[in-house]
Amino acid sequence: MINKAAGLVCHPTKGDEYSSLISRARLYLGAKEEPHLINRLDRETSGIVIVAKSSEMSAMLRKVWESRAVEKEYLAIVHGELRGLVTIEAPLGPDEESGVSIKDKVREDGASAKTQASGLKTFERNGKVFSLVKVALFTGRKHQIRIHLSYIGHPIVGDKLYGGDENLYLAFVKDQLTEEQRGRLITQNQCLHAASVSFELLGVRRSYYASPEGWFLDFVQGKGPMSGPC
């Protein structure tokens, strides 16, 4: 299990051997073992990534993932006051009206998707209200948590694509974010963390837990600048 840092891609997009999680895993394990990523996280999402050290173990773990017998929980910091338990069942599919090709949205003819969000703490920073939320996934659609939380009016802090203005994402990919835009985002990376994964393998229940990075915890505790490094 690896606790991936926010801002690190899972697979390489350029030649730098340190530019991706899989490349770093290969360097760490050496030539005798070939790592296989069983799950992936968005570039800006931190947290648990399961890594198999052999093709045989990779095949077994992938069968577990495909069976949907994996329990996954995330932590997110969202805009607004979210209290209690909220279940979101809203199908997802391509957002054909968007200028961003990878963007999805809630649509009636989409694939079924179910998310459960539970408010853990509501707090204020600089006069703005935020909530720390625990999220459980019952399906694994692309960008599911981000879309569903935005859909109910609580977008994730720092989300450039589903935070309400996709121009922030377009500026980001061109490395042209202005200081004003960075201020609106509040954090450099989206505040979403894969906190726990639990599944059964070879007759044994295996559970993994990972704490969020310091900047994430500082934001919740009211420490550090509002535009922290995240």
C-alpha positions as CSV (number, residue, x, y, z in Angstrom):
1,M,0.0,0.0,0.0
2,I,1.2,3.5,-0.9
3,N,-0.1,6.8,0.5
4,K,0.1,8.8,-2.7
5,A,0.8,12.5,-2.4
6,A,-1.6,15.1,-4.0
7,G,-0.3,16.4,-7.3
8,L,1.4,13.1,-8.3
9,V,0.1,11.2,-11.3
10,C,-0.2,7.4,-11.1
11,H,1.2,6.8,-14.6
12,P,3.9,8.8,-16.5
13,T,3.0,11.7,-18.7
14,K,6.7,12.7,-19.3
15,G,10.1,11.1,-19.3
16,D,11.2,12.1,-15.8
17,E,11.6,8.8,-13.8
18,Y,10.2,10.5,-10.7
19,S,7.2,12.0,-12.4
20,S,4.7,9.2,-11.6
21,L,3.8,6.9,-8.8
22,I,4.5,3.7,-10.9
23,S,8.0,5.0,-11.9
24,R,8.9,5.7,-8.2
25,A,7.6,2.2,-7.2
26,R,9.8,0.6,-9.9
27,L,12.9,2.6,-8.6
28,Y,12.1,1.6,-5.0
29,L,11.5,-2.1,-5.7
30,G,14.4,-2.6,-8.1
31,A,14.8,-4.9,-11.1
32,K,13.7,-8.1,-9.3
33,E,10.0,-7.1,-8.9
34,E,7.5,-5.4,-11.3
35,P,4.9,-3.3,-9.5
36,H,1.3,-3.2,-10.8
37,L,-1.1,-0.5,-9.6
38,I,-4.4,-2.1,-8.7
39,N,-6.4,1.1,-8.3
40,R,-5.7,4.6,-9.5
41,L,-6.4,8.1,-8.1
42,D,-6.7,11.4,-9.9
43,R,-3.6,13.4,-10.0
44,E,-4.8,15.8,-7.3
45,T,-6.3,13.2,-5.0
46,S,-4.1,11.9,-2.3
47,G,-4.3,8.5,-0.4
48,I,-4.3,4.8,-0.8
49,V,-3.1,3.1,-3.9
50,I,-2.7,-0.7,-3.7
51,V,0.4,-2.1,-5.5
52,A,1.0,-5.7,-6.4
53,K,4.6,-6.9,-6.7
54,S,3.9,-9.7,-9.2
55,S,1.7,-10.5,-12.1
56,E,0.1,-13.4,-10.2
57,M,-0.9,-11.2,-7.2
58,S,-2.0,-8.5,-9.6
59,A,-4.4,-10.9,-11.3
60,M,-5.9,-12.0,-7.9
61,L,-6.3,-8.4,-6.7
62,R,-7.9,-7.3,-10.0
63,K,-10.5,-10.0,-9.7
64,V,-11.3,-8.7,-6.2
65,W,-11.7,-5.1,-7.5
66,E,-13.8,-6.3,-10.5
67,S,-16.2,-8.1,-8.1
68,R,-16.9,-4.8,-6.3
69,A,-16.2,-6.5,-3.0
70,V,-14.0,-3.6,-1.9
71,E,-15.0,-1.1,0.8
72,K,-13.5,2.3,0.1
73,E,-13.8,5.5,2.2
74,Y,-12.6,9.0,1.4
75,L,-12.3,12.2,3.3
76,A,-13.2,15.5,1.5
77,I,-13.4,19.2,2.5
78,V,-16.3,20.8,0.8
79,H,-17.9,24.2,0.5
80,G,-20.9,24.9,2.8
81,E,-22.5,23.2,5.7
82,L,-23.0,19.4,5.2
83,R,-24.4,17.7,8.2
84,G,-25.8,14.2,8.8
85,L,-25.9,11.4,6.3
86,V,-26.7,12.0,2.6
87,T,-27.1,9.3,0.0
88,I,-26.7,10.3,-3.6
89,E,-27.9,8.1,-6.4
90,A,-27.5,9.9,-9.7
91,P,-26.3,8.3,-13.0
92,L,-23.2,9.7,-14.6
93,G,-22.1,10.1,-18.3
94,P,-20.2,12.5,-20.6
95,D,-20.8,16.2,-20.3
96,E,-21.2,16.9,-24.0
97,E,-21.8,20.6,-23.4
98,S,-18.4,21.0,-21.7
99,G,-15.3,22.3,-23.4
100,V,-13.3,19.7,-21.4
101,S,-13.3,16.3,-23.0
102,I,-12.8,14.3,-19.8
103,K,-15.7,16.0,-17.9
104,D,-18.8,14.0,-16.9
105,K,-22.0,15.0,-15.3
106,V,-25.3,13.7,-13.9
107,R,-27.5,12.6,-16.7
108,E,-30.6,10.4,-16.9
109,D,-29.1,8.0,-19.5
110,G,-25.8,7.6,-17.7
111,A,-24.3,4.7,-15.8
112,S,-25.7,4.1,-12.3
113,A,-23.7,5.6,-9.5
114,K,-24.2,5.7,-5.7
115,T,-22.3,7.7,-3.1
116,Q,-22.8,8.2,0.6
117,A,-21.6,11.4,2.4
118,S,-21.5,11.9,6.1
119,G,-20.7,15.3,7.6
120,L,-18.0,15.0,10.3
121,K,-17.2,18.6,11.1
122,T,-18.4,22.1,10.0
123,F,-16.0,25.0,10.4
124,E,-15.2,28.5,9.2
125,R,-12.2,30.0,7.6
126,N,-12.1,33.8,6.9
127,G,-15.8,34.0,7.1
128,K,-16.5,31.1,4.8
129,V,-18.2,27.8,5.8
130,F,-16.6,24.4,5.0
131,S,-17.3,20.8,6.0
132,L,-15.1,17.8,6.5
133,V,-17.0,14.9,5.0
134,K,-16.5,11.1,5.0
135,V,-17.5,9.6,1.7
136,A,-18.3,5.9,1.0
137,L,-18.4,4.6,-2.6
138,F,-20.8,2.0,-3.7
139,T,-19.8,2.3,-7.4
140,G,-16.6,3.4,-9.0
141,R,-17.4,5.8,-11.8
142,K,-15.0,8.3,-13.1
143,H,-14.9,11.5,-11.0
144,Q,-17.9,10.1,-9.1
145,I,-17.3,11.7,-5.7
146,R,-16.4,15.1,-7.2
147,I,-19.5,15.2,-9.4
148,H,-21.9,13.9,-6.8
149,L,-20.8,16.4,-4.1
150,S,-21.0,19.2,-6.6
151,Y,-24.4,18.0,-7.7
152,I,-25.8,18.4,-4.1
153,G,-24.3,21.9,-3.8
154,H,-21.2,21.0,-1.9
155,P,-18.2,21.0,-4.4
156,I,-14.8,19.9,-3.1
157,V,-12.5,22.8,-2.2
158,G,-9.9,23.2,-4.9
159,D,-11.7,21.3,-7.5
160,K,-10.9,23.0,-10.8
161,L,-13.3,21.0,-13.0
162,Y,-16.4,20.5,-10.9
163,G,-16.2,23.5,-8.6
164,G,-18.5,25.7,-10.7
165,D,-16.1,27.2,-13.3
166,E,-14.3,24.8,-15.7
167,N,-12.2,27.7,-17.0
168,L,-10.1,27.2,-13.9
169,Y,-9.2,23.7,-15.2
170,L,-8.5,25.0,-18.7
171,A,-6.2,27.7,-17.2
172,F,-4.5,25.1,-15.0
173,V,-3.7,22.6,-17.8
174,K,-2.1,25.5,-19.7
175,D,-0.2,26.6,-16.6
176,Q,-1.9,30.0,-16.8
177,L,-3.8,30.3,-13.5
178,T,-3.9,33.8,-12.3
179,E,-3.5,34.8,-8.6
180,E,-7.2,35.7,-8.6
181,Q,-8.1,32.3,-9.8
182,R,-5.8,30.6,-7.3
183,G,-7.5,32.6,-4.6
184,R,-10.9,31.3,-5.7
185,L,-9.6,27.7,-5.6
186,I,-8.3,28.3,-2.1
187,T,-6.0,25.2,-2.2
188,Q,-3.5,24.2,-4.9
189,N,-4.9,20.6,-5.0
190,Q,-8.4,19.4,-4.5
191,C,-9.2,18.4,-0.9
192,L,-10.0,14.7,-1.5
193,H,-8.2,11.9,0.2
194,A,-8.6,8.1,-0.2
195,A,-8.5,7.2,3.5
196,S,-9.2,3.5,3.8
197,V,-9.6,0.3,1.7
198,S,-10.8,-3.0,2.9
199,F,-11.2,-6.3,1.1
200,E,-10.8,-10.1,1.4
201,L,-7.9,-11.9,-0.2
202,L,-7.0,-15.6,0.1
203,G,-9.5,-15.9,3.0
204,V,-8.0,-13.0,5.0
205,R,-9.7,-9.7,5.6
206,R,-7.2,-6.9,4.7
207,S,-7.7,-3.3,5.7
208,Y,-5.4,-0.3,5.0
209,Y,-5.6,3.2,6.4
210,A,-3.8,6.4,5.4
211,S,-3.8,9.8,7.0
212,P,-4.3,13.0,4.9
213,E,-1.3,15.2,4.3
214,G,-0.4,18.0,6.7
215,W,-1.9,20.8,4.5
216,F,-5.2,19.0,4.5
217,L,-5.3,18.6,8.3
218,D,-4.1,22.1,8.8
219,F,-7.0,23.5,6.7
220,V,-9.5,21.7,8.9
221,Q,-7.8,22.8,12.1
222,G,-7.6,26.4,11.0
223,K,-3.9,26.5,10.6
224,G,-1.9,27.9,7.7
225,P,-2.9,30.3,5.0
226,M,-6.2,29.9,3.1
227,S,-4.2,29.5,-0.1
228,G,-1.9,27.0,1.5
229,P,0.4,24.8,-0.6
230,C,-1.7,22.1,-1.0
